[in-house]
Amino acid sequence: MKTPAPAIVIEDLTPEARRWYCRAIDALNREGVPFLMAGAFGLYCHTGFWRGTKDMDLLILPEHREIAIEAVCNAGLRDMFKDEPYDREWIFRSTRNGVIVDMIWQLANKEDDVSRAWFDRAVEGTFLDLPVRYTSAADMCWMKLFVFQAKRCDWPDIINIIRGTQGNLDWNLLLREVGAHWRLLCALTDIFDWLCPTERHYIPADFRARLEDLHGRDADADDDCRRDLFDTRPWLAEAGAGYTSYQKIQ
């Protein structure tokens, strides 16, 4: 198994961040709550690229939600909801002295839950000298595929995971996870080919062939607009609204 060496990450963390990250991890371990490192630390594991972060993202099983929340709160962290409301259906956001620890059990758009299979695929490693498990490269891509918003896009992270692993991730698993949303993988593949043409082989030929086969079926022409899968906040213009405004100006 690949073992990450997050020395660069540690150098960038403040003493306060180290303290509360370790306290949160220790609290979950004491309660027997399994977790996976994701977010910027998971990205670093698979890419060696450090982009800085304001929080630590931990993935937990949905059934461990309540005990995990109680554990980190007993450790001294507090719920962020009063200061910064958020959707509690998929995440618990905790903070102390500007340090943030997020615990996630579901994708933000509710398309999938964290499951035990995610833990079976995890990568063993260390973080602040503590033994941890990092979310697999394929599951990291799956989590980030729908983060394509007006003010945030995680597709650069996915591209870096493909490059950082030289395409050594479970493409078949990713295609199964994506399911009916396979067109997103087609778009991602096209962007990757344009950006890194000499590295096209990082995306396997058999995976590309399966996408081509799905293109041939083209069975989703009558589906509803999927705007809310990207962001439930208003962001997509109404069809024809700009043209109508233009006509009025004329």
N, C-alpha and C positions, 0 to 999 in steps of 0.2 A: 504494500500500500504506500501511496505517496504521503510523506510526512512534511507538512509546511514548516518553514523556519521564519516566523514573523518578527525577526529582529528589527527590521526597518519600522514596522508598525509600532512596536514597543517604544522606540525612540521618539515617536511622534505623540504618544499618549501623555497627558498630564498626570501628575501624581494622584490627583483627585479622580480622574477617569479610571486609572488602574485600581484604585481603592474600591470604587463602587462596582466596577465590572467584576472584580474578584469576589466581592460580597454577594452579588447576585448569583454568580456561578456556585459559590459555596452553599448558598441558601437552597438552591435547587438540588444540588447533590445531597445535602442532608435530608431533604424530603423525598429523595429517590425519584425525582422528576427528570426523565431523560430529555436532552435538548440538543439541538444542532446549531452550530455557528453559521450565520448567513450574512447578508448585508456586505459592508465593505470588507469585513474580515474574511468572509467566505470568498469574496471576489479575489482578495489577495492570495488566498490559498491556491486558487486555480490559475492565476495570471501573473503573480509576482509584481502586480501593479498596485501601488497605494495611492488612492485618490482622496484620502482624508475622510473623516466622518465625525458626526456629532452624536452618534448613538451606537449601541450594540444591538444587533438583531439576533434573537434566539428563537428557533422554531421548536414548538412543543406540540404534543398530541392534544386534540380537542378535549379529550376526557380528563386531561391534567390541568385544564384551564384554571379552575378555582384554587386548587392546592398550590399551583405555581404563583398565582397572584398573591395569595396569602403569604407564601414563603418570602417573596421579594419585599413585600410591605413590612413584614416582621423584621427584615434585615435592615430597614431604615429608608427604603425608597418609598415614594408616594405617587399616587395616581395623578397623571397630568391633566385629567379631563376638565377640572375646574378652571385651569389656566388656559388650556387649549383643547376644546372639545374635539373628539374624534369618534370614529365608528367602532364601538366596542364589540361588534359581532365577530370581528376577525383578529383583533389585536388588543393587547393591553400595553399602554405606554406609561412607564414609571420614570421618575426623575429624582435627583438629589444634587444640590449645588451645581446645577447646570449640566450634570451627567445624565444621559438618557439610556434606559434599557427597555427595549421593545420585546414583547413576547407574542409570537405570531402562530396561529393554529389553522389559518385559512387564507387563501388568496384574497386580496382586497375586493375583487369583483365576485367573490363567492363561487368561482368556477371549480375549485378543488380544495380539499382539506389536506393538512399534513397527516400522513399515515405512517404506520410502522414500517412499511416498505421503504420510506425515505431514510429511516435509520439503518436499514439493512444495506443500503447503497452508500452510506456515508463514508467519509475519508477520515481516518484516525490522524490526530495531530496534537499540537500543544498550543496553548495561548496563555501568555504571562506565566509560563512554567507549569500550567495546569493541563492535565490530559483532557482533551475535548474531541468532539467529532464535528467535521465540517460537512455541510450540505454538498451532495454530489454535483458535478458540473452540469449534468442534464437537468436535475431538479432546480438548480440555480437559474438556468436558462428558462425553464418553464415558469418560475416565479416572476421573472423579469419581462416575459414576452408581452404581457398586457400593460406594462407601465410605459405607455405611449401617450402622454398627456400634453396639454397645451404648455405647461410650465415644467414638465419633467419627462425625460425619456431614458429608459434603461437599456435601449438597444445597443448603445456603445459598450455597455458592460458585457452583453452577450457576445458581441464581436470580439472583445478582449478574451472572453472565456474560450472561444473557438481558437483564437491565436495562441493563447497561453497554454492550452492543452494540445495544440497542433491537431485539433479535431478528435482527440482521443476521449470521446464521451459517448454515452449510449444513445445513438441517434434513433434507434428503433423505439426505445422507451420514450424519448421526447415526442416522437410522432404519435405514439399511443396516448400520451398525456394530452397533447394538443387536440386530438380528435377532430371534431367538426371545424376547428379553427386552423386547419392546416395551411390555409392561404397566407397566414402570418409567416409561416416558415418559408413559403415561396418568396415572399417579399424580402425576408431576412437573407435568404440565399442570394437573391439578385444584388442586394446591397453589398454583401460580403464579396461577391465576385467582382463588382465594380471597384470596390475599395482595395481589395487584395488579390488582383488577378493571378499572381504567381503562386498563390496559396489556395487556389480553388480545390485542390485535392484534399484539403482539410475537411471538406464536406463530401462524404463518400458518394461514389457513383450510384450505388444501389439505393441510397436515400434519395438522391436526385431523381432516380427512375420511379420511385414510389410517388414522389410529388407529381411527376409528369403523368402518371397513371391517374391520380386523383383529378388533375386538370382535365383529363379526357372525359371524366364523368360529369363534372360541373353540375351538381345537383342542388345547389343552394341559391339559385337565382331569385326565388320567391321569398326568401327569408326576410325578417324584419331588420331594420337598421340596428347595428350592434354598438351604437355609440356608448351605451352605459357600461360595456365591458372594458372600455378604456377609462372612463371617468363619469361618475353619476352627476357631477357638477356641470352646469351649462357650458358647453364649449363648441358644439357643432352648429354651424349656421343653418338656417332653414333653407331648403332648396328653393332657388329662385329669388330669395329675398334681396340679394345684391342687385340682380338685374332689374327688379321692380323699382328699387331706389334710384338706379341709374336712369331709368325711363322718366321718373318724376323730375330729375334734375334737368333732363333734356327738354 
